[in-house]
Amino acid sequence: MTALGQRIVSAVLVVAFASLYQWHGGKAALFLSVMAFLMFTGGLLLHWFRPRRIHIHRKMHTNRIEAGEQVRVLVELEFECRIPLLWIVLCENTPAGVHRKLIFPGTRRQFTYQYECSGLRRGVYRWDTGRLYWGDIFGWNTLSAETTGDTPLIVVPQATAWGKGDSVEFAAMLEGTLSERRNSQGNRSPEFREYQQGDPLGRVHWKSTAKTGRLQTFLPETTDLASLGILVYEAASGYDVKQAGIMDSPAFERVVRAAARWVHTAERDDIPYHLWMEGGNKSYDPQDYRQQGPFHTNDENHGLDKLAGARISKAESVSISLGTEMLDGLASGSRIVVLTGKLDQVLAEWILSAIGLGYRVEVQLTESTQLGPTDRSMNGLGYDSLSLEQLRHSGVPIHSVTESALSSMGKAEVTDVGA
């Protein structure tokens, strides 16, 4: 019942019992009329002198956690009210569910308490608006006011380094990337190199040219900008989605998990990388340190932030851009890891185009039925035989990552840990 409805009912009871007392008399009728009047008056006072300027401030040790971790939230509540309050209940719509806190304020106007959220899956969360309730001792008059939410929390996928139980081929690929980067850094000056055909004359390093007797040029700004590309394919055609309305897929979660491990390993070993999602429409360049919004407070985890919001596209396939907008800044010869459940025609054509541009592509499939441990003929992958033959003859390594099991997160819940 609304506050207006409560006041109307209280007013009707006051009139009814007062009329009964006037008509019949008696102590019982007088008592009931007095109680109804007090209830009506109390409701009016609670409405007129209700809590105002309600401020809620939430503090966490971080606004970014890994999936499965717990986060403790410290809530600071402050408001103004002219009359003592017998009780208040603060209901918060947290990412893990509704949390209710009962407080007996009296004349106090500032409160602090804590609770924990656990079992959260990867994603981008915000606290929704909640409500603050207050009323009389018996709950006959209960009123409420909306409270602010909008506190951000990012739950990134679990990102651990490649372990001993992982594919030896993956570890070899990463080690090859590291070795190439070390060799490229060790074989050239950090500022200039020998002139190559096509270098503009404005970039000639004259001092070094005079010393060595050979024409030297400054390194172009895009050289070695990224030595690793990571493509997370989000098209529905890349996964066995049983129902059109259900976008969750274990194969896609394995893709996100694998991408997180590549990002984690690249950042740990200081390998520049690019992360592409939604067919190249959403990308992350670790060289860009201009962060916007409340989430991007730590540059190191920005790539994982992108993966936190990864979703299978509702479109059957996505068009992957092959222009400089996607591959600009990725040095020719760099490695690209393509992560998908299964290959489709669009993705196969993109891989062939990337190879034609001088990039080395590695494909990792997460659908359990796509690639057996010994059968790599790919006859059942669902795209035309011409593309299959081209991929095979182009020497594209294709591996399966279905052996990596997904850990159970359990049910998301919020637990009160006291004041």
C-alpha positions as CSV (number, residue, x, y, z in Angstrom):
1,M,0.0,0.0,0.0
2,T,1.2,3.5,-0.9
3,A,1.8,6.2,1.7
4,L,-1.3,8.1,0.5
5,G,-3.4,4.9,0.8
6,Q,-2.1,4.4,4.4
7,R,-3.1,8.0,5.3
8,I,-6.6,7.5,3.8
9,V,-7.2,4.3,5.7
10,S,-5.9,5.9,8.9
11,A,-8.3,8.9,8.4
12,V,-11.2,6.6,7.7
13,L,-10.5,4.6,10.9
14,V,-10.3,7.8,13.0
15,V,-13.7,9.0,11.6
16,A,-15.2,5.5,12.1
17,F,-14.1,5.0,15.7
18,A,-14.9,8.7,16.6
19,S,-18.4,8.2,15.2
20,L,-18.8,4.9,17.1
21,Y,-17.8,6.7,20.3
22,Q,-20.3,9.5,19.7
23,W,-23.1,7.1,19.0
24,H,-22.4,4.3,21.5
25,G,-20.0,5.7,24.0
26,G,-17.9,3.5,26.2
27,K,-14.2,3.2,27.1
28,A,-13.4,0.7,24.4
29,A,-14.7,2.9,21.6
30,L,-12.8,5.9,23.2
31,F,-9.6,3.8,23.3
32,L,-9.9,2.7,19.7
33,S,-10.6,6.2,18.4
34,V,-7.6,7.6,20.4
35,M,-5.3,4.9,19.0
36,A,-6.5,5.5,15.4
37,F,-5.9,9.2,15.9
38,L,-2.4,8.6,17.2
39,M,-1.7,6.3,14.3
40,F,-3.0,8.9,11.8
41,T,-0.9,11.7,13.5
42,G,2.2,9.5,13.6
43,G,1.9,8.8,9.9
44,L,1.6,12.5,9.1
45,L,4.7,13.3,11.2
46,L,6.7,10.6,9.5
47,H,5.7,12.0,6.1
48,W,6.2,15.7,7.0
49,F,9.6,15.2,8.8
50,R,10.9,12.3,6.6
51,P,14.6,11.8,6.1
52,R,16.1,14.2,3.5
53,R,19.4,14.6,1.7
54,I,20.1,10.9,1.8
55,H,23.7,10.2,0.9
56,I,25.2,6.7,0.3
57,H,28.9,6.2,-0.3
58,R,30.3,2.8,-1.1
59,K,34.0,2.0,-0.7
60,M,35.7,-1.1,-2.1
61,H,39.4,-2.1,-2.1
62,T,39.1,-2.2,-5.9
63,N,36.5,-1.7,-8.5
64,R,37.9,-4.6,-10.5
65,I,38.0,-8.2,-9.4
66,E,38.5,-11.6,-11.1
67,A,35.6,-13.9,-11.6
68,G,35.0,-16.0,-8.5
69,E,36.7,-13.5,-6.1
70,Q,34.9,-11.8,-3.2
71,V,34.6,-8.1,-2.8
72,R,33.9,-6.4,0.5
73,V,31.8,-3.2,0.3
74,L,31.9,-0.6,3.0
75,V,28.7,1.5,3.1
76,E,28.5,4.9,4.6
77,L,24.9,6.2,5.1
78,E,24.1,9.8,6.0
79,F,20.8,11.7,6.1
80,E,18.9,14.5,7.8
81,C,15.7,14.1,9.8
82,R,14.0,16.4,12.4
83,I,12.4,13.7,14.4
84,P,13.8,10.5,16.0
85,L,13.3,7.4,14.0
86,L,12.5,4.1,15.6
87,W,13.9,2.0,12.7
88,I,15.1,2.2,9.1
89,V,15.8,-0.5,6.5
90,L,18.3,0.2,3.7
91,C,17.7,-2.1,0.6
92,E,20.5,-2.1,-1.9
93,N,20.4,-3.8,-5.3
94,T,23.9,-5.1,-5.5
95,P,25.4,-7.1,-8.4
96,A,25.0,-10.3,-6.3
97,G,21.4,-9.7,-5.1
98,V,19.4,-7.5,-2.8
99,H,21.0,-6.7,0.6
100,R,18.9,-5.4,3.5
101,K,20.2,-3.7,6.6
102,L,18.0,-3.0,9.6
103,I,19.2,-0.1,11.8
104,F,17.7,1.5,14.9
105,P,18.9,5.1,14.5
106,G,17.1,7.0,17.2
107,T,18.8,10.4,17.0
108,R,21.8,9.2,15.0
109,R,22.2,10.3,11.4
110,Q,25.4,8.6,10.3
111,F,26.0,4.8,9.9
112,T,28.6,2.5,8.6
113,Y,28.4,-1.2,7.8
114,Q,29.9,-3.8,5.5
115,Y,28.9,-6.8,3.4
116,E,30.5,-9.1,0.9
117,C,29.5,-10.0,-2.7
118,S,30.7,-13.4,-3.9
119,G,30.1,-15.8,-6.8
120,L,30.1,-13.1,-9.5
121,R,30.7,-14.1,-13.1
122,R,32.6,-11.9,-15.5
123,G,30.8,-8.8,-16.6
124,V,30.4,-5.1,-16.0
125,Y,28.1,-4.3,-13.1
126,R,26.6,-1.3,-11.4
127,W,24.6,-0.9,-8.2
128,D,21.0,-0.1,-9.1
129,T,18.9,2.4,-7.3
130,G,17.6,1.1,-3.9
131,R,15.2,2.3,-1.2
132,L,15.4,3.5,2.3
133,Y,12.3,2.5,4.5
134,W,11.2,3.9,7.8
135,G,8.0,3.8,9.9
136,D,6.4,3.5,13.3
137,I,6.9,0.9,15.9
138,F,4.2,-1.5,14.7
139,G,4.7,-0.9,11.0
140,W,1.3,0.6,10.4
141,N,2.8,3.5,8.7
142,T,5.7,2.6,6.4
143,L,7.3,5.1,4.0
144,S,10.3,5.0,1.7
145,A,12.6,7.0,-0.5
146,E,14.7,6.1,-3.5
147,T,18.5,5.9,-2.9
148,T,21.2,6.3,-5.5
149,G,23.2,3.5,-7.1
150,D,25.5,3.7,-10.0
151,T,28.6,2.3,-8.2
152,P,30.7,0.5,-10.8
153,L,32.3,-2.9,-10.5
154,I,34.1,-4.9,-13.2
155,V,34.5,-8.6,-12.9
156,V,37.2,-9.7,-15.4
157,P,37.7,-13.3,-16.5
158,Q,40.3,-15.3,-14.6
159,A,43.6,-14.6,-16.2
160,T,46.4,-16.9,-15.1
161,A,49.7,-17.6,-17.0
162,W,50.1,-20.7,-19.2
163,G,51.0,-23.6,-16.9
164,K,52.8,-26.9,-17.4
165,G,49.6,-28.7,-18.2
166,D,48.8,-26.4,-21.1
167,S,49.5,-27.1,-24.8
168,V,53.2,-27.1,-25.6
169,E,52.4,-25.5,-28.9
170,F,50.9,-22.5,-27.2
171,A,54.0,-22.1,-25.0
172,A,56.3,-22.4,-28.0
173,M,54.3,-19.8,-29.9
174,L,54.6,-17.3,-27.0
175,E,58.3,-18.1,-26.5
176,G,58.8,-17.5,-30.2
177,T,57.2,-14.0,-29.9
178,L,59.4,-13.2,-26.9
179,S,62.6,-14.3,-28.7
180,E,61.8,-12.4,-31.8
181,R,61.1,-9.3,-29.8
182,R,64.4,-9.7,-27.8
183,N,66.4,-10.3,-31.0
184,S,64.8,-7.3,-32.8
185,Q,65.6,-5.1,-29.8
186,G,69.2,-6.5,-29.5
187,N,70.0,-6.2,-33.2
188,R,69.2,-2.6,-33.7
189,S,69.7,0.7,-32.1
190,P,66.7,1.9,-30.0
191,E,66.6,5.1,-32.1
192,F,67.6,4.4,-35.7
193,R,68.4,1.7,-38.2
194,E,69.9,1.4,-41.7
195,Y,68.0,3.0,-44.6
196,Q,65.4,0.9,-46.3
197,Q,63.9,1.5,-49.7
198,G,60.8,3.7,-49.2
199,D,61.9,5.5,-46.1
200,P,61.2,9.2,-46.3
201,L,64.3,11.5,-46.4
202,G,62.9,13.6,-43.6
203,R,63.7,10.7,-41.2
204,V,67.4,10.4,-42.1
205,H,69.6,10.3,-39.0
206,W,72.5,12.4,-40.3
207,K,74.8,12.2,-37.3
208,S,74.7,8.4,-37.4
209,T,75.1,8.4,-41.2
210,A,78.3,10.5,-40.8
211,K,79.7,8.1,-38.2
212,T,78.9,4.8,-40.0
213,G,79.2,5.9,-43.6
214,R,75.9,4.3,-44.3
215,L,72.6,6.0,-44.6
216,Q,70.7,5.7,-41.3
217,T,67.0,6.6,-40.5
218,F,65.0,7.1,-37.4
219,L,62.7,4.2,-36.5
220,P,59.2,4.8,-37.7
221,E,56.7,5.3,-34.9
222,T,54.7,2.3,-35.8
223,T,57.6,-0.1,-35.8
224,D,57.1,-2.9,-33.2
225,L,54.1,-1.1,-31.9
226,A,52.4,-4.5,-31.4
227,S,54.0,-7.9,-31.7
228,L,50.9,-9.9,-30.8
229,G,47.3,-9.6,-32.0
230,I,44.4,-11.2,-30.2
231,L,41.1,-11.6,-32.0
232,V,38.0,-12.7,-30.0
233,Y,35.4,-13.8,-32.5
234,E,31.9,-13.0,-31.3
235,A,29.7,-14.0,-34.2
236,A,26.9,-16.5,-33.4
237,S,28.1,-18.6,-36.4
238,G,31.3,-19.3,-34.5
239,Y,29.5,-21.2,-31.7
240,D,26.8,-23.9,-31.2
241,V,24.1,-21.8,-29.6
242,K,21.2,-24.1,-29.0
243,Q,18.5,-21.3,-28.7
244,A,18.4,-18.0,-30.4
245,G,17.7,-16.1,-27.2
246,I,20.5,-17.8,-25.2
247,M,23.9,-16.2,-25.8
248,D,25.8,-18.1,-23.1
249,S,28.1,-20.9,-24.4
250,P,30.8,-22.9,-22.7
251,A,32.8,-22.7,-25.9
252,F,32.6,-18.9,-25.8
253,E,33.6,-18.8,-22.2
254,R,36.7,-20.8,-23.0
255,V,37.5,-18.3,-25.8
256,V,37.3,-15.4,-23.3
257,R,39.3,-17.3,-20.7
258,A,42.0,-18.1,-23.3
259,A,42.1,-14.5,-24.5
260,A,42.5,-13.3,-20.9
261,R,45.5,-15.6,-20.4
262,W,47.1,-14.2,-23.6
263,V,46.5,-10.7,-22.3
264,H,47.8,-11.6,-18.9
265,T,50.9,-13.2,-20.3
266,A,51.6,-10.4,-22.7
267,E,51.4,-7.8,-20.0
268,R,53.5,-9.9,-17.6
269,D,56.3,-10.3,-20.2
270,D,55.9,-6.7,-21.5
271,I,54.8,-7.7,-25.0
272,P,52.8,-5.0,-26.8
273,Y,49.5,-6.4,-28.1
274,H,46.2,-5.5,-29.7
275,L,42.9,-7.0,-28.6
276,W,40.1,-7.0,-31.2
277,M,36.5,-7.9,-30.5
278,E,33.2,-7.8,-32.4
279,G,34.9,-8.5,-35.6
280,G,37.4,-5.7,-35.2
281,N,34.8,-3.0,-34.4
282,K,35.9,-2.9,-30.7
283,S,39.6,-2.8,-30.1
284,Y,42.1,-2.1,-27.4
285,D,45.6,-0.6,-28.0
286,P,47.8,-0.8,-24.9
287,Q,49.8,2.1,-26.2
288,D,46.8,4.4,-25.7
289,Y,46.8,5.6,-22.1
290,R,43.8,7.9,-22.4
291,Q,41.2,6.4,-20.2
292,Q,37.6,7.5,-20.0
293,G,34.9,6.7,-17.5
294,P,35.0,5.4,-13.9
295,F,36.2,1.9,-14.9
296,H,39.6,2.6,-16.5
297,T,41.6,3.4,-13.4
298,N,44.4,0.9,-14.0
299,D,46.0,0.8,-17.5
300,E,47.3,-2.7,-17.0
301,N,43.9,-4.3,-16.8
302,H,42.2,-2.3,-19.6
303,G,42.4,-5.3,-22.0
304,L,40.8,-7.5,-19.4
305,D,38.0,-4.9,-18.9
306,K,37.1,-5.3,-22.6
307,L,36.9,-9.1,-22.1
308,A,34.6,-8.6,-19.1
309,G,31.9,-7.4,-21.3
310,A,32.4,-9.9,-24.2
311,R,29.1,-11.3,-25.5
312,I,28.1,-13.5,-28.5
313,S,26.7,-11.3,-31.1
314,K,23.0,-11.8,-32.0
315,A,24.0,-11.5,-35.7
316,E,24.7,-14.7,-37.4
317,S,28.1,-13.4,-38.7
318,V,30.1,-10.2,-38.4
319,S,32.0,-8.4,-41.1
320,I,35.6,-8.1,-40.1
321,S,37.3,-4.9,-41.3
322,L,40.6,-5.5,-43.1
323,G,41.5,-1.8,-43.4
324,T,44.2,0.0,-41.6
325,E,41.7,0.9,-39.0
326,M,42.1,-2.6,-37.5
327,L,45.6,-3.6,-38.4
328,D,47.2,-0.2,-38.4
329,G,50.2,-0.2,-36.0
330,L,50.6,-4.0,-36.0
331,A,54.0,-4.5,-37.5
332,S,54.2,-6.8,-40.5
333,G,55.2,-10.3,-39.5
334,S,53.5,-10.0,-36.1
335,R,51.6,-13.0,-34.7
336,I,47.8,-13.0,-34.5
337,V,45.9,-15.4,-32.3
338,V,42.3,-16.0,-33.5
339,L,40.0,-17.4,-30.8
340,T,36.7,-18.9,-31.7
341,G,34.4,-21.9,-31.1
342,K,34.5,-22.9,-34.8
343,L,35.5,-21.4,-38.0
344,D,33.0,-19.9,-40.5
345,Q,33.4,-18.5,-44.0
346,V,33.8,-14.8,-42.9
347,L,36.5,-15.7,-40.4
348,A,38.3,-18.0,-42.8
349,E,38.5,-15.2,-45.4
350,W,39.8,-12.8,-42.8
351,I,42.6,-15.2,-41.9
352,L,43.6,-15.6,-45.5
353,S,43.6,-11.9,-46.0
354,A,45.8,-11.3,-42.8
355,I,48.3,-13.9,-44.1
356,G,48.4,-12.1,-47.4
357,L,49.3,-8.9,-45.6
358,G,52.3,-10.6,-44.0
359,Y,50.9,-11.6,-40.6
360,R,51.3,-15.0,-39.0
361,V,48.0,-16.4,-37.8
362,E,47.3,-19.0,-35.1
363,V,43.8,-20.4,-34.7
364,Q,42.5,-21.8,-31.5
365,L,39.1,-23.6,-31.5
366,T,37.0,-24.3,-28.4
367,E,34.1,-26.3,-29.7
368,S,34.7,-29.9,-28.6
369,T,33.3,-31.3,-31.9
370,Q,35.4,-29.2,-34.2
371,L,38.9,-30.7,-34.1
372,G,39.8,-34.1,-32.8
373,P,43.3,-34.9,-31.4
374,T,44.3,-36.9,-34.5
375,D,41.8,-35.8,-37.2
376,R,42.7,-32.5,-38.6
377,S,40.9,-32.8,-42.0
378,M,38.3,-30.2,-40.9
379,N,35.6,-31.8,-43.0
380,G,32.9,-31.0,-40.5
381,L,33.6,-27.4,-39.7
382,G,30.8,-26.0,-41.9
383,Y,32.5,-23.7,-44.4
384,D,33.3,-24.4,-48.1
385,S,36.1,-26.7,-49.2
386,L,38.0,-24.0,-51.1
387,S,38.6,-22.0,-48.0
388,L,39.6,-25.2,-46.1
389,E,42.2,-26.1,-48.7
390,Q,43.5,-22.5,-48.8
391,L,43.9,-22.5,-45.0
392,R,45.6,-25.9,-45.0
393,H,48.1,-25.0,-47.8
394,S,48.8,-21.6,-46.2
395,G,50.2,-23.4,-43.1
396,V,47.8,-21.9,-40.6
397,P,48.2,-23.7,-37.2
398,I,44.8,-24.8,-35.8
399,H,44.6,-26.1,-32.3
400,S,41.9,-27.2,-29.8
401,V,41.6,-25.7,-26.3
402,T,38.7,-27.8,-25.2
403,E,40.7,-29.5,-22.5
404,S,40.7,-26.4,-20.3
405,A,37.8,-26.9,-17.9
406,L,35.7,-24.0,-16.7
407,S,35.7,-23.6,-13.0
408,S,32.3,-23.4,-11.2
409,M,31.6,-19.9,-9.7
410,G,28.7,-21.0,-7.6
411,K,25.7,-18.9,-6.9
412,A,26.1,-15.2,-6.6
413,E,25.2,-14.0,-3.1
414,V,25.6,-11.1,-0.8
415,T,26.5,-11.7,2.9
416,D,26.3,-9.3,5.8
417,V,29.6,-9.2,7.7
418,G,28.5,-6.8,10.4
419,A,29.3,-3.1,11.2
